[in-house]
């Protein structure tokens, strides 16, 4: 088993003096790390119980002894009971959102973060070394350090830090996966390497032999890490809110990419329906942060400003209602924690009530005066409602004091009812009851609406049956998915998809400086227009052969001009070159892989990332042989005239002003550093 310690005690190149890879600290003792460790333990217990259940079910089918059947059925009942308890514990872990929140923040409604998917250790060394010797005709032992480095990188990705360095760590491993797939995972043979990942919601393990599950799971964890960064941001500052907005939008973008690329992933947490719900939830939380950013400096106690904030709050409520509706659909509702659906329902009612409160404040506190712009207020009011109470017009409501007060009181009644409903739904979930800050905010909002109602109540309110119309949602800053730059395809020529002969040595003896053939291609260079009567042909050179070495110089990544420069000054003794030929490949097997889900074999058709076969690596000058894993990533560098949102206890928070890192682009690959075909 590998770990994230660097070999031989060498300190990390990150410069922080740490003995762990940058972006990873498996020994960090935080609430989040304890939660993730407990998740890993529960996953192991779930797979143990599922194996016991599978064995008991097989025994039940095989035996005809009634006494044995009774004992097996009793054992099955215990196993199923244990599974239910473990599933409930996993749901509780997914509901523990308080460990992801900002430690200084006690004045905002908590946000939901995704937990990281857990995986098992994998040993690449034996298969990779055998494959290098068999397929590329090179000694696999020469690459033991590089293979160990890759295994350490994968191990480090199991415990990424909750910051930019953690995202970069996952992105670095993700950028290696297409290169690994190109060089070692041939579609015509099985590797013997099984990638096992646990479902984030159910804990059920999924196992596959190809890299599709690995790629998808790393993308899911990158989105989960962005969601955790977003929840950790200090939402009492503009900088913190901007970081949260960007993080949630990037999480949504990665999840959308995951949904579009891997459409048949057998793990249920990455099914299209579940991913669509998670995308909506990330965008809803981004929209909530946009609303908080607008309200943070204070809301002007002005008619137009209050109406604008009412529509902004209605937009947040509308998006959370869509999230809640997607969560209660079958089969999502059977796997999503009850805490999540309850939280979305609470926020739907809370922000809808807030919208009605803002409209009520605008109508009750701001009578139309001589200095007010009547046309502007009429236009604003007409845009807030999709329909008006029967027999009313916007101008009637604005000019007639009685009508204005009647509609305003109707809105404040709807605000009170909505806040009471939010508190009622809050009380239904025991996990929500642990969030005291949420209860404090809901109660403060209700009390504020009750105070507004008390300021404007009179004896005629009992006979007033005016119903407040719905508020049209509208926002000036809509949350959108951000799509970080992703890496492109693997090497197109020297890959596991091609079958190659062993390198052959050809002795060249030019006649009148004529080699008898011409060269073509950028890198690698191959032979075209071969004269069948030339000495090179007699030595065994064929059209289509790729030149991999000239003398003692590796030429795999050299352009035509560089190779010709080496061949130009050949003396009478000639020069030896090494060439390889492409062998006829067997018909490609369908891209299916054996999948073991819950100890039961299944088969799923997997859609993998497309190969970039139409592009050759750029021409580079040859350098000395180096690690095939050395694909470097680029260095990357309030006054009385304002209103505030109801909060719990306010406390100071530190700004978290760190930009989110970008993903490595395709230009970050250094093909020159490769020593394999």
C-alpha positions in Angstrom: 0.0 0.0 0.0 1.3 3.4 -0.9 0.8 6.6 1.1 1.1 10.2 0.4 4.6 10.6 1.9 7.2 11.6 -0.7 9.8 8.9 -1.4 13.0 8.9 0.7 11.8 11.7 2.9 12.2 14.3 0.2 10.3 17.4 0.9 7.5 18.5 -1.5 8.4 20.8 -4.3 5.6 23.0 -3.1 8.1 24.8 -0.9 6.1 24.6 2.3 8.4 22.0 3.9 5.7 19.4 4.2 6.3 15.7 3.8 3.0 15.3 2.0 2.0 16.2 -1.5 0.8 19.7 -1.9 -3.0 19.9 -1.5 -3.2 16.8 0.8 -2.8 16.1 4.5 -4.2 12.8 5.5 -3.4 13.4 9.2 -5.3 16.6 9.5 -7.7 16.4 12.5 -10.7 18.5 11.6 -14.4 18.0 11.8 -14.5 17.5 8.0 -11.7 14.9 8.1 -13.3 13.0 10.9 -16.6 13.0 9.0 -14.9 11.6 5.9 -13.1 8.9 7.9 -16.3 7.9 9.4 -17.9 7.7 5.9 -15.1 5.4 4.9 -15.7 3.1 7.9 -19.4 3.0 7.2 -18.7 2.1 3.5 -16.6 -0.8 4.6 -19.2 -2.0 7.0 -21.9 -1.8 4.3 -19.9 -3.9 1.8 -19.3 -6.5 4.6 -23.0 -6.7 5.3 -23.8 -6.9 1.5 -21.4 -9.8 1.1 -23.0 -11.6 4.0 -26.4 -11.0 2.5 -25.3 -12.3 -0.9 -23.8 -15.4 0.6 -27.0 -16.0 2.7 -29.2 -15.6 -0.4 -27.1 -18.0 -2.4 -27.3 -20.5 0.4 -31.0 -20.1 0.6 -31.3 -20.9 -3.1 -29.0 -23.9 -2.9 -30.4 -25.7 0.2 -33.5 -27.8 0.5 -33.2 -28.3 4.2 -36.0 -26.5 6.0 -34.1 -26.0 9.2 -31.2 -24.5 7.3 -33.6 -22.2 5.5 -35.0 -21.0 8.8 -31.6 -20.2 10.1 -30.6 -18.4 6.9 -33.8 -16.3 6.9 -33.1 -15.3 10.5 -29.6 -14.3 9.5 -30.9 -12.4 6.6 -33.2 -10.4 8.8 -30.3 -9.4 11.0 -28.2 -8.5 8.0 -31.0 -6.4 6.5 -31.5 -4.7 9.8 -27.8 -3.8 10.0 -27.9 -2.5 6.5 -30.8 -0.2 7.3 -28.9 1.1 10.4 -25.8 1.8 8.3 -27.8 3.5 5.6 -29.3 5.7 8.2 -25.9 6.5 9.6 -24.6 7.4 6.1 -27.7 9.7 5.7 -26.8 11.4 8.9 -23.2 12.0 7.7 -24.6 13.5 4.5 -26.8 15.7 6.7 -23.9 17.0 8.8 -23.6 20.3 7.1 -22.4 22.2 10.1 -18.8 20.9 9.8 -18.5 22.5 6.3 -19.6 26.0 7.3 -17.3 28.9 8.0 -16.1 28.7 11.6 -16.6 32.5 12.2 -20.0 32.6 10.6 -23.1 32.5 12.7 -25.4 34.9 10.9 -26.3 33.1 7.6 -28.5 30.2 6.6 -26.2 27.1 6.3 -25.5 25.7 2.9 -25.2 22.1 1.7 -21.9 20.6 0.6 -21.3 17.3 -1.1 -19.2 14.6 0.6 -16.2 13.1 -1.2 -16.6 9.6 -2.8 -14.4 7.0 -1.2 -12.3 4.5 -3.0 -9.9 1.5 -2.4 -6.1 1.4 -2.9 -4.8 0.2 -6.2 -1.4 -1.3 -7.1 -0.5 -0.3 -10.7 3.1 -1.5 -10.5 2.9 -5.2 -11.6 0.6 -4.6 -14.6 2.3 -1.5 -15.8 5.8 -3.0 -15.7 4.6 -6.1 -17.6 2.8 -4.0 -20.1 5.8 -1.7 -20.7 7.9 -4.8 -21.4 5.4 -6.6 -23.6 3.9 -3.7 -25.5 6.7 -1.1 -25.7 9.7 -3.5 -25.5 11.3 -1.5 -22.6 12.3 -2.6 -19.2 9.5 -1.8 -16.8 11.8 -1.7 -13.8 13.3 1.5 -15.1 10.0 3.2 -14.4 9.3 1.9 -10.9 9.8 5.4 -9.3 7.4 7.0 -11.8 4.7 4.3 -11.2 5.1 4.7 -7.4 4.7 8.5 -7.9 1.5 7.9 -9.8 0.2 5.6 -7.0 1.1 8.2 -4.4 -0.7 10.9 -6.4 -3.9 8.7 -6.5 -3.6 8.0 -2.8 -3.2 11.8 -2.0 -6.4 12.4 -4.0 -8.3 10.5 -1.3 -7.7 13.3 1.3 -7.5 16.6 -0.6 -7.3 19.8 1.3 -10.4 22.1 1.2 -8.7 24.9 -0.8 -7.2 25.7 -4.2 -4.3 23.3 -3.7 -6.7 20.4 -3.1 -8.6 21.2 -6.4 -5.3 21.4 -8.2 -4.3 18.0 -6.8 -7.4 16.4 -8.2 -7.0 18.2 -11.5 -3.5 17.0 -11.8 -4.5 13.3 -11.3 -7.5 13.9 -13.7 -5.1 15.2 -16.4 -3.0 12.0 -16.1 -6.0 9.7 -16.6 -6.4 10.2 -20.4 -2.6 9.6 -20.8 -2.8 6.5 -18.7 -5.7 5.2 -20.7 -3.9 5.9 -24.0 -0.7 4.1 -23.0 -1.8 1.2 -20.8 -5.6 0.5 -21.2 -6.1 -1.2 -24.6 -9.7 -1.8 -25.7 -8.7 -5.3 -26.9 -7.5 -6.7 -23.6 -8.4 -6.8 -19.9 -6.0 -5.1 -17.5 -6.7 -7.0 -14.3 -6.9 -3.7 -12.4 -10.2 -3.1 -10.7 -11.3 0.5 -9.7 -13.7 0.4 -6.8 -15.6 3.5 -5.7 -18.4 3.8 -3.2 -21.7 5.5 -3.8 -21.8 8.9 -2.0 -25.4 8.4 -0.8 -25.9 4.7 -0.4 -22.4 3.5 0.3 -22.8 0.6 -2.3 -19.5 -0.2 -4.0 -19.1 -0.2 -7.7 -16.1 -1.9 -9.4 -14.9 -1.7 -13.0 -11.8 -2.6 -15.0 -11.7 0.4 -17.3 -11.0 4.0 -16.4 -14.4 5.5 -17.0 -15.5 5.0 -13.4 -12.2 6.5 -12.2 -12.5 9.6 -14.4 -16.1 10.1 -13.4 -15.5 9.7 -9.7 -12.5 12.2 -9.7 -14.8 14.7 -11.5 -17.5 14.2 -8.9 -15.0 14.7 -6.1 -13.7 17.9 -7.8 -17.3 19.2 -7.8 -17.8 18.1 -4.2 -14.6 19.9 -3.2 -15.8 23.1 -4.9 -19.1 22.8 -3.0 -17.1 22.5 0.3 -15.0 25.6 -0.5 -18.3 27.5 -1.2 -19.8 26.5 2.1 -16.6 27.5 3.9 -16.4 31.0 2.5 -17.1 33.9 4.8 -20.5 35.2 3.6 -20.3 38.3 5.8 -17.8 39.9 3.3 -18.2 40.7 -0.5 -15.0 38.7 -1.2 -16.2 35.7 0.6 -19.6 35.8 -1.2 -17.9 36.1 -4.6 -15.8 33.1 -3.8 -18.8 31.1 -2.7 -20.7 32.1 -5.9 -17.8 31.1 -8.1 -17.3 27.8 -6.3 -20.9 26.7 -6.5 -21.1 27.7 -10.2 -17.9 25.7 -10.9 -19.3 22.7 -9.0 -22.4 22.9 -11.2 -20.3 23.2 -14.4 -18.2 20.1 -13.5 -21.3 18.1 -12.6 -22.9 19.1 -15.9 -19.7 18.0 -17.7 -19.9 14.7 -15.8 -23.6 14.2 -16.8 -22.9 14.9 -20.5 -19.7 12.7 -20.7 -20.5 9.7 -18.6 -24.1 8.8 -19.3 -24.1 5.2 -18.1 -22.1 5.3 -14.9 -23.4 2.5 -12.7 -23.0 4.4 -9.5 -26.3 6.0 -8.6 -24.9 9.2 -7.3 -23.6 9.9 -10.8 -26.8 8.9 -12.6 -28.3 11.6 -15.0 -31.3 12.2 -12.7 -29.2 12.6 -9.6 -26.7 14.8 -11.3 -29.4 17.0 -12.7 -30.8 17.5 -9.1 -27.3 18.3 -7.8 -26.7 20.8 -10.6 -29.9 22.6 -9.6 -29.0 22.6 -5.9 -25.5 24.1 -6.6 -27.1 26.8 -8.8 -29.7 27.5 -6.2 -27.0 28.0 -3.5 -25.1 30.3 -5.9 -28.3 32.3 -6.5 -28.8 32.5 -2.7 -25.3 33.9 -2.3 -26.0 36.4 -5.1 -29.0 37.6 -3.2 -26.9 37.9 0.0 -24.3 39.9 -1.9 -27.0 42.4 -3.1 -28.4 42.7 0.5 -25.0 42.8 2.3 -24.4 46.6 2.1 -28.0 47.2 3.2 -31.3 47.5 1.4 -32.4 51.1 0.7 -35.7 51.8 2.4 -37.1 53.1 -0.9 -40.0 51.9 -3.0 -38.1 50.8 -6.0 -35.3 49.2 -4.0 -37.7 47.2 -1.9 -39.6 46.0 -5.0 -36.4 44.9 -6.6 -35.3 42.9 -3.6 -38.8 41.3 -3.5 -38.3 40.0 -7.0 -34.7 38.8 -6.1 -36.0 36.9 -3.1 -38.8 35.4 -5.2 -36.2 34.2 -7.7 -34.3 32.4 -4.9 -37.5 30.8 -3.7 -38.5 29.7 -7.2 -35.1 27.9 -7.8 -35.2 26.2 -4.4 -38.8 25.1 -5.2 -37.5 23.4 -8.4 -34.7 21.7 -6.3 -37.3 20.5 -3.8 -39.6 19.1 -6.6 -36.7 17.2 -8.2 -35.7 15.8 -4.8 -39.1 14.3 -4.1 -39.3 12.5 -7.4 -38.9 8.7 -7.5 -36.2 7.2 -7.3 -34.2 10.3 -6.2 -36.3 10.7 -3.0 -35.3 7.2 -1.9 -31.5 8.1 -1.9 -31.3 11.8 -1.1 -31.1 12.6 2.6 -34.4 13.8 4.1 -32.4 16.7 5.5 -31.7 18.0 2.0 -35.3 18.0 0.8 -36.4 19.5 4.1 -33.8 22.3 3.9 -34.8 23.1 0.3 -38.5 23.3 1.4 -37.6 25.6 4.3 -35.7 27.9 2.0 -38.5 28.0 -0.5 -41.0 29.2 2.1 -38.5 31.5 3.8 -37.5 33.4 0.7 -41.0 33.6 -0.7 -42.1 35.1 2.6 -39.3 37.5 2.5 -40.4 38.7 -0.9 -43.9 39.4 0.4 -42.4 41.3 3.4 -40.5 43.6 1.0 -43.6 44.3 -1.1 -45.6 45.0 2.1 -42.9 47.4 3.3 -42.9 49.2 0.0 -46.7 49.7 0.0 -47.2 50.4 3.7 -44.2 52.6 4.5 -44.0 54.6 1.3 -47.1 56.6 0.3 -47.1 58.2 -3.2 -46.0 61.8 -2.7 -45.7 64.9 -4.8 -42.0 64.4 -5.3 -42.3 60.8 -6.3 -42.1 59.6 -9.9 -45.7 58.3 -10.4 -45.0 56.7 -13.8 -41.9 54.9 -12.5 -43.7 53.4 -9.5 -46.7 52.4 -11.6 -44.3 50.6 -14.0 -42.4 48.9 -11.1 -45.6 47.7 -9.5 -47.0 46.3 -12.7 -43.8 44.3 -13.3 -44.0 42.8 -9.8 -47.4 41.1 -10.3 -48.5 38.6 -12.9 -52.1 39.4 -12.0 -53.8 42.1 -9.9 -56.7 41.6 -7.5 -60.0 41.9 -9.5 -61.0 45.4 -10.1 -57.7 46.9 -9.3 -55.0 48.6 -11.4 -51.4 49.6 -10.4 -52.3 53.2 -10.3 -55.4 52.6 -8.1 -53.2 50.8 -5.6 -50.6 53.6 -5.6 -53.0 56.5 -5.4 -55.7 55.2 -3.1 -54.4 55.0 0.5 -57.0 52.4 1.5 -56.3 50.1 -1.4 -52.6 50.5 -0.9 -52.9 49.5 2.8 -55.3 46.6 2.0 -52.9 45.1 -0.5 -49.9 45.7 1.8 -51.5 44.0 4.7 -52.4 41.0 2.5 -48.8 40.7 1.6 -47.7 40.8 5.3 -50.2 38.1 6.1 -48.7 35.9 3.4 -45.3 36.6 4.8 -46.4 35.5 8.3 -48.0 32.3 7.0 -44.9 31.5 5.0 -42.5 32.0 7.9 -44.7 29.9 10.1 -44.7 27.1 7.5 -40.9 27.3 7.3 -40.7 26.8 11.0 -43.2 23.9 10.9 -41.2 22.1 8.2 -38.0 22.8 10.1 -39.3 21.0 13.2 -40.1 17.9 11.1 -36.4 16.9 10.6 -34.3 16.1 13.6 -31.1 16.8 11.7 -32.3 20.3 11.0 -33.1 20.8 14.7 -29.4 20.7 15.3 -28.9 23.9 13.3 -29.7 26.5 16.0 -28.6 29.3 13.7 -31.2 28.4 11.1 -34.0 28.4 13.8 -32.8 31.8 15.1 -33.0 33.3 11.6 -36.4 31.8 10.9 -37.8 33.1 14.2 -36.3 36.5 13.7 -37.9 36.7 10.2 -41.3 35.8 11.6 -41.0 38.3 14.4 -40.1 41.0 12.0 -43.2 40.3 9.9 -45.4 40.2 13.1 -44.0 43.6 14.1 -44.8 45.0 10.7 -48.3 43.6 10.9 -48.8 45.0 14.4 -47.8 48.5 13.3 -50.5 48.6 10.7 -53.4 46.5 12.1 -56.9 47.9 12.8 -60.3 46.5 13.7 -61.3 46.1 10.0 -58.6 43.6 9.3 -60.9 40.7 10.5 -63.3 41.4 7.6 -60.6 42.0 5.0 -60.4 39.0 2.6 -58.0 40.5 0.1 -55.5 37.9 -1.2 -52.1 39.1 -2.0 -51.1 38.2 -5.6 -48.0 36.1 -6.4 -44.8 38.0 -7.0 -43.0 37.6 -10.4 -39.4 36.4 -9.8 -36.7 38.4 -11.5 -33.0 38.8 -11.0 -30.3 41.1 -12.4 -27.5 38.5 -11.7 -28.5 35.0 -12.6 -26.4 32.1 -11.4 -24.8 30.3 -14.4 -22.6 27.2 -14.7 -18.9 27.9 -15.0 -17.0 25.5 -17.2 -13.3 25.2 -16.1 -10.9 24.4 -19.0 -10.5 20.6 -19.2 -7.7 18.6 -20.6 -7.9 17.2 -24.1 -7.2 13.8 -25.4 -4.2 11.5 -25.1 -1.2 10.8 -27.4 -2.5 9.6 -30.7 0.3 7.5 -32.1 2.3 5.8 -29.4 -0.6 4.5 -27.4 -2.1 1.2 -26.1 -4.5 1.2 -29.0 -1.7 0.4 -31.4 0.2 -2.9 -31.6 3.9 -2.5 -32.3 6.7 -4.7 -33.4 9.9 -4.7 -31.3 12.4 -2.0 -32.4 14.5 -3.2 -35.3 18.0 -1.9 -36.2 18.5 -0.7 -39.8 22.0 0.2 -41.0 21.9 3.1 -43.4 24.6 3.5 -46.1 23.8 6.6 -48.3 24.7 6.5 -51.9 25.6 10.0 -53.2 23.9 11.4 -50.1 20.6 9.6 -51.1 19.1 7.4 -48.4 16.5 5.9 -50.8 13.4 7.1 -48.9 11.7 10.3 -47.7 10.3 11.2 -44.3 7.0 12.6 -43.3 5.2 13.7 -40.2 5.9 16.1 -37.3 6.5 13.7 -34.4 7.0 10.9 -34.7 8.6 10.7 -38.2 7.7 7.8 -40.5 9.0 6.5 -43.8 7.3 7.2 -47.1 8.3 6.7 -50.8 10.8 3.9 -50.1 12.9 2.8 -53.1 12.6 -1.0 -53.0 16.1 -1.4 -54.5 17.9 0.9 -52.0 20.2 -0.6 -49.3 17.8 0.4 -46.5 15.0 -1.7 -48.1 17.4 -4.6 -48.3 18.1 -4.2 -44.6 14.4 -4.6 -43.8 13.1 -1.0 -43.8 9.4 -0.7 -44.8 7.1 2.1 -45.8 5.2 3.3 -42.8 7.9 2.5 -40.3 8.4 5.0 -37.5 11.9 6.1 -36.7 12.4 6.0 -32.9 16.1 6.5 -32.7 19.0 7.7 -34.8 22.3 6.3 -33.5 22.1 6.9 -29.7 19.6 9.8 -30.0 16.0 9.2 -29.1 13.9 10.6 -31.9 10.3 9.7 -30.9 9.4 13.3 -30.4 11.5 14.9 -33.1 10.1 16.6 -36.2 11.2 15.9 -39.8 13.8 18.7 -39.8 15.4 17.5 -36.6 15.7 13.9 -37.9 17.0 15.1 -41.3 19.7 17.1 -39.5 20.9 14.0 -37.7 21.0 12.0 -41.0 22.5 14.8 -43.1 26.1 14.4 -42.1 26.3 10.5 -42.2 29.8 9.4 -43.2 30.7 6.4 -45.3 30.4 4.0 -42.4 26.7 4.9 -42.2 24.5 5.2 -39.2 22.2 2.8 -37.4 18.6 3.7 -36.9 15.8 2.0 -34.9 12.3 1.6 -36.3 9.1 0.1 -35.3 6.1 -1.0 -37.4 2.4 -1.0 -36.6 1.0 -4.5 -36.4 -2.5 -5.5 -37.6 -4.8 -5.1 -34.6 -7.6 -7.5 -33.7 -11.1 -6.1 -34.1 -11.9 -3.7 -31.3 -13.9 -5.2 -28.5 -17.1 -3.3 -27.5 -16.5 -0.8 -24.8 -18.2 -2.9 -22.1 -16.7 -3.7 -18.7 -17.6 -6.1 -16.0 -19.2 -4.1 -13.2 -19.6 -5.5 -9.7 -22.3 -3.5 -7.7 -23.2 -4.9 -4.3 -21.2 -8.1 -5.0 -23.4 -8.9 -8.0 -21.9 -8.9 -11.5 -23.6 -6.6 -14.0 -22.6 -5.2 -17.4 -22.9 -1.5 -18.4 -22.0 0.1 -21.6 -19.6 3.0 -20.7 -19.1 6.1 -22.8 -15.5 7.2 -22.4 -13.9 10.5 -23.2 -13.1 10.7 -26.9 -9.6 10.2 -28.1 -8.0 13.1 -29.9 -6.6 11.1 -32.8 -6.5 13.8 -35.3 -3.7 15.8 -33.7 -0.1 15.0 -33.4 2.1 16.4 -30.6 4.0 19.6 -31.4 7.5 19.4 -32.7 10.1 19.6 -30.0 13.8 19.3 -29.7 14.9 16.0 -28.3 16.1 15.9 -24.7 17.4 13.1 -22.6 15.1 10.3 -21.6 12.9 11.2 -18.6 9.9 10.0 -16.7 6.9 9.0 -18.7 4.8 10.5 -15.9 6.4 13.9 -16.1 3.5 15.7 -17.7 4.0 19.1 -16.0 1.1 21.4 -15.3 1.7 25.1 -15.9 2.5 27.3 -12.9 -0.4 29.6 -11.9 0.5 31.9 -11.0 -25.9 50.5 7.9 -28.0 53.6 8.6 -31.6 54.2 9.5 -32.5 54.5 5.9 -31.5 50.9 5.1 -32.9 47.5 5.8 -30.9 44.3 6.6 -31.7 40.7 6.3 -32.7 39.0 9.6 -29.7 37.2 11.1 -28.8 35.2 14.1 -25.9 36.3 16.4 -23.5 38.4 14.3 -19.8 37.9 14.8 -16.7 39.0 13.0 -15.3 36.9 10.2 -12.1 36.9 8.4 -12.2 37.5 4.6 -11.2 34.6 2.5 -9.7 36.3 -0.5 -8.2 33.5 -2.5 -9.0 33.0 -6.2 -10.2 29.6 -7.4 -7.5 27.8 -9.4 -7.9 27.1 -13.1 -7.7 23.7 -14.6 -4.7 22.7 -16.6 -5.2 23.1 -20.3 -4.2 20.8 -23.1 -1.1 22.9 -23.7 0.1 21.9 -20.2 1.2 18.5 -21.4 4.9 18.2 -22.1 5.0 15.5 -24.7 8.8 16.0 -24.9 9.2 14.4 -21.5 7.8 11.0 -22.6 10.1 8.1 -23.0 7.5 5.5 -24.0 6.0 5.1 -27.4 
